[in-house]
């Protein structure tokens, strides 16, 4: 697959602070690439450099094989567009907000009307044309920002935390739109997120960014499912257990962790081990469910964190587990602090560090 953007030894410093440190990365034509990492890892800084908004302190950036410098930066910038985490909309109608970039590019009224209509349809905003953008909900405003970017029909679309703190409906629409424009139009997409589940389902490749350094790049199943010290450090506060592992006759291993917790793993290992289970791999139910999953625990919810489209729960089940459910499931199961629940996950969901 052709390389569209290449970053060579990119670093960015703000005084004594290194936001990015010697990043090498290739962005392939027509792919969806996720930059995954915690807040403060450098994701937004990297996106702004890829969008030619900011310049690196050191390193080189190539677009379609051409090295970018001050003299050709403006032309390169026209080939990409970026949607920021916080929607920056004008105090005018949805139509005028989406049409703004097209007007700057000299599009005729007829062409503008056509492109705005297509963008409205993609973001499922038909009928919103005359509504004032700033009076919409946060999720609808983010969809207007996305539609404004899509109307420009650029080769490269950059998204900074596109669904952070959005309700499930709007988050789902944005995720569907991202997949659609990549699949149908071949738009190359780079999205920054701290949502591991989103990185897994939306993308062709994942780049794990930690403290300004690119720790790992590869397909989601390699970065998110394989043994990874970098990923473990990113998720270090969530479901990390250490204990003694014994190989069972049927080929799996049983890990005896502190507090009497026993976890079965599909990996054959013996001796002292450290493992982790991702929150989205744990099924939460009100009753024990029939399944082939080897790990089933009963516990009590001790903490609830509303993150918009998802709700994170801390469940005490011999040891504390962090799990996540959709807002809809949380409401339908009437969960709250003190609720008794069952946690279920497969032996293959237990990853060794």
C-alpha positions in Angstrom: 0.0 0.0 0.0 1.3 3.4 -1.0 2.7 5.7 1.8 0.8 9.0 1.9 2.5 10.7 4.8 5.9 9.9 6.3 7.3 11.2 9.5 11.1 11.0 10.0 12.5 11.5 13.5 9.8 14.0 14.4 10.3 15.8 17.8 8.4 18.7 19.3 9.6 20.6 22.3 7.9 23.4 24.3 10.8 24.8 26.3 12.0 22.0 28.5 9.0 19.8 27.8 9.3 17.2 25.1 5.8 16.6 23.6 7.1 14.3 20.9 10.4 12.4 20.9 11.9 11.0 17.7 8.7 9.7 16.1 9.0 7.6 12.9 5.7 6.8 11.3 4.3 6.0 7.8 0.6 6.7 7.1 -0.6 4.5 4.3 -3.0 5.6 1.5 -6.7 4.7 2.2 -6.1 3.2 5.7 -7.6 4.1 9.0 -4.8 4.6 11.6 -5.5 5.1 15.3 -3.1 6.9 17.6 -3.8 5.4 20.9 -2.6 6.7 24.2 -3.5 8.4 27.5 -4.1 12.1 27.9 -0.8 14.0 27.6 0.9 11.4 25.5 1.4 13.7 22.5 -1.5 12.6 20.3 -2.9 16.0 19.5 0.5 17.5 19.0 1.3 14.7 16.4 -2.0 15.3 14.6 -1.3 19.1 14.4 2.1 18.4 12.9 0.6 15.9 10.4 -2.1 18.6 9.5 0.8 21.1 8.8 -0.7 23.4 11.5 2.4 23.2 13.7 6.0 22.6 12.7 8.2 20.1 14.4 11.3 21.2 16.4 13.3 18.5 14.7 12.7 15.9 11.9 11.1 15.9 8.5 7.6 15.4 7.2 6.9 14.1 3.7 3.5 14.1 1.9 3.1 12.0 -1.2 6.9 11.6 -1.3 7.5 15.4 -1.2 9.4 16.9 1.7 7.3 19.7 3.4 8.9 23.0 4.1 7.6 26.6 4.6 7.4 27.2 0.8 5.0 24.3 0.0 3.2 23.9 3.4 0.1 25.9 2.2 -0.4 23.6 -0.8 0.0 20.5 1.4 -2.5 21.8 4.0 -5.2 22.0 1.3 -5.0 18.2 0.9 -6.0 17.5 4.5 -8.4 18.7 7.2 -8.6 18.2 10.9 -11.6 17.9 13.3 -10.7 19.1 16.8 -11.9 17.5 20.0 -13.9 20.7 20.9 -16.2 21.9 18.2 -15.2 25.4 17.1 -18.4 26.6 15.4 -19.5 30.1 14.2 -22.6 31.7 15.6 -24.6 31.0 12.5 -26.6 28.3 10.8 -25.4 24.7 10.3 -25.4 25.4 6.5 -23.1 28.4 6.8 -20.8 26.6 9.1 -20.4 23.7 6.7 -20.1 26.0 3.7 -17.4 28.2 5.2 -14.4 26.1 4.1 -15.9 25.7 0.6 -16.3 29.5 0.3 -12.7 30.0 1.2 -11.7 27.6 -1.6 -13.7 29.5 -4.2 -16.5 27.0 -4.8 -19.5 28.3 -6.7 -22.9 28.6 -4.9 -24.2 25.6 -6.9 -21.1 23.5 -6.0 -21.3 24.6 -2.4 -24.9 23.6 -2.1 -24.3 20.2 -3.5 -21.3 19.5 -1.3 -23.0 20.7 1.8 -26.0 18.5 1.1 -23.7 15.5 0.7 -21.9 16.3 4.0 -25.2 16.7 5.8 -26.3 13.3 4.6 -23.1 11.6 5.6 -23.3 13.1 9.2 -27.1 12.4 9.3 -27.9 16.0 9.7 -30.5 16.4 7.0 -33.1 19.0 8.0 -30.6 20.9 10.3 -29.5 23.4 7.6 -31.3 26.4 9.1 -30.7 25.6 12.8 -28.1 27.6 14.7 -25.1 25.4 15.3 -24.3 26.7 18.8 -27.8 25.8 20.0 -27.3 22.1 19.2 -26.2 19.4 21.6 -22.5 18.7 22.1 -22.8 15.5 20.0 -24.7 17.3 17.2 -22.1 20.1 17.2 -19.3 17.5 16.7 -21.2 16.1 13.8 -21.4 19.5 12.2 -17.6 19.8 12.7 -17.2 16.5 11.0 -19.6 17.5 8.1 -17.6 20.7 7.6 -14.5 18.6 7.2 -16.1 16.0 4.9 -17.5 18.8 2.6 -13.9 19.6 1.7 -13.4 16.1 0.4 -9.6 16.0 1.2 -7.3 13.1 0.8 -6.5 13.0 4.5 -8.9 13.4 7.4 -7.5 13.9 10.9 -9.7 13.4 14.0 -8.8 14.4 17.6 -10.8 12.3 20.1 -13.9 12.3 17.7 -16.3 10.7 20.2 -14.9 11.8 23.6 -17.8 12.5 26.1 -20.5 12.0 23.5 -23.8 10.2 24.1 -24.1 6.7 22.5 -26.3 7.9 19.5 -23.9 10.6 18.3 -20.8 8.5 19.0 -22.3 5.7 16.9 -23.2 8.0 14.0 -19.6 9.4 14.0 -18.0 6.0 14.0 -20.3 4.8 11.2 -19.4 7.9 9.2 -15.7 7.4 9.7 -16.0 3.8 8.4 -18.2 4.8 5.5 -16.1 7.5 4.0 -13.0 5.4 4.3 -14.6 2.4 2.7 -16.6 4.2 0.0 -14.4 7.2 -0.9 -11.0 5.8 0.1 -10.3 8.7 2.5 -7.2 8.2 4.6 -8.1 8.7 8.2 -5.9 9.2 11.3 -7.8 9.3 14.6 -6.4 10.1 18.0 -8.2 8.3 21.0 -7.6 7.0 24.4 -10.5 4.5 23.9 -8.9 1.0 23.4 -12.2 -0.5 22.2 -12.6 2.2 19.6 -9.0 1.6 18.4 -9.8 -2.0 18.0 -13.0 -1.9 16.0 -12.4 1.1 13.7 -8.9 0.8 12.4 -6.5 -1.0 10.2 -3.5 -0.2 12.3 -2.9 1.2 15.8 0.0 3.3 16.9 0.6 3.2 20.7 1.9 6.6 21.8 3.3 6.9 25.3 5.0 10.0 26.8 5.7 11.4 23.3 7.3 8.2 22.0 5.7 5.7 19.5 6.0 2.5 21.5 4.4 0.2 18.9 2.6 0.2 15.6 0.7 -2.7 14.0 -2.6 -4.3 13.4 -5.1 -4.0 16.3 -4.8 -7.7 17.1 -1.1 -7.5 17.5 -0.9 -4.2 19.5 -4.1 -4.8 21.6 -4.2 -8.5 22.0 -0.5 -9.6 22.2 1.9 -9.3 25.1 2.8 -5.6 25.3 4.7 -3.9 28.1 3.7 -0.6 26.6 0.0 -1.4 26.5 0.2 -2.7 30.0 1.7 0.5 31.2 -1.1 2.5 29.4 -3.7 0.3 31.2 -1.6 0.0 34.4 -4.5 0.9 36.7 -7.0 -1.5 35.1 -7.1 -5.2 35.8 -3.4 -6.0 36.3 -2.8 -9.1 38.4 0.4 -10.9 39.5 0.6 -14.4 40.9 1.9 -17.9 40.4 0.9 -19.8 37.3 0.4 -23.5 36.9 -0.2 -25.4 33.7 -3.3 -27.5 33.7 -3.7 -30.9 32.0 -6.1 -29.5 29.4 -3.5 -27.0 28.2 -4.5 -23.8 29.9 -2.9 -22.2 33.0 -4.4 -21.2 36.3 -3.0 -18.1 38.0 -3.4 -17.7 41.7 -3.3 -14.0 42.5 -3.5 -12.2 45.8 -6.8 -12.3 47.7 -7.6 -15.8 46.7 -8.4 -14.8 43.1 -7.8 -17.6 40.5 -7.7 -16.6 36.8 -7.5 -19.1 34.0 -5.4 -18.2 31.0 -5.2 -19.7 27.5 -1.4 -19.3 27.5 0.7 -22.2 28.9 3.1 -20.6 31.4 4.3 -21.6 34.8 6.0 -19.6 37.6 5.6 -16.0 38.5 3.5 -14.0 35.9 1.8 -10.7 35.5 -1.4 -10.6 33.4 -4.0 -8.0 32.5 -7.6 -8.1 31.2 -9.0 -5.3 29.2 -12.3 -3.8 30.6 -14.2 -4.2 27.3 -13.4 -8.0 27.3 -15.4 -8.5 30.5 -19.1 -9.2 30.2 -21.3 -7.8 33.0 -24.6 -9.5 33.8 -27.2 -9.5 36.5 -27.1 -13.4 36.6 -24.6 -16.0 35.7 -24.6 -16.7 32.0 -24.1 -20.0 30.2 -21.0 -19.8 28.1 -17.6 -21.5 27.4 -15.8 -18.7 29.3 -13.5 -20.0 31.9 -13.6 -17.0 34.3 -16.8 -16.2 36.1 -16.8 -14.0 39.3 -19.6 -12.6 41.4 -19.0 -9.1 42.8 -20.4 -5.8 43.9 -20.2 -2.4 42.1 -18.2 0.0 44.3 -17.7 2.9 41.9 -19.3 4.3 38.8 -17.8 6.7 36.2 -20.0 8.2 33.5 -17.8 8.8 30.4 -20.6 9.7 28.0 -21.1 6.9 25.6 -19.8 4.3 28.0 -19.9 3.8 31.8 -16.9 2.4 33.7 -17.6 0.3 36.7 -15.3 -0.8 39.5 -16.4 -4.2 40.8 -15.1 -5.8 44.0 -14.8 -9.6 43.3 -12.1 -10.8 45.6 -10.0 -8.2 43.8 -11.2 -5.0 42.1 -12.0 -5.3 38.4 -12.6 -2.3 36.1 -15.2 -3.0 33.4 -17.1 -1.0 31.0 -20.7 -1.1 29.6 -22.6 1.1 27.2 -24.8 3.8 28.7 -27.9 1.9 27.4 -26.9 -1.3 29.1 -26.2 0.5 32.4 -29.6 2.1 32.3 -31.5 -1.1 31.2 -29.8 -3.2 33.9 -30.5 -0.5 36.5 -27.0 -0.7 37.8 -25.5 1.5 40.5 -23.1 1.5 43.4 -24.0 -1.6 45.5 -25.5 -3.6 42.7 -24.5 -7.3 42.6 -23.3 -8.5 39.2 -21.5 -11.4 37.5 -18.2 -10.8 35.6 -17.4 -13.2 32.8 -14.4 -13.4 30.5 -12.6 -16.0 28.3 -9.2 -17.5 29.1 -8.0 -16.0 25.8 -8.8 -12.5 27.1 -6.1 -12.9 29.7 -2.9 -11.3 28.4 0.6 -11.8 29.7 2.9 -8.8 30.1 
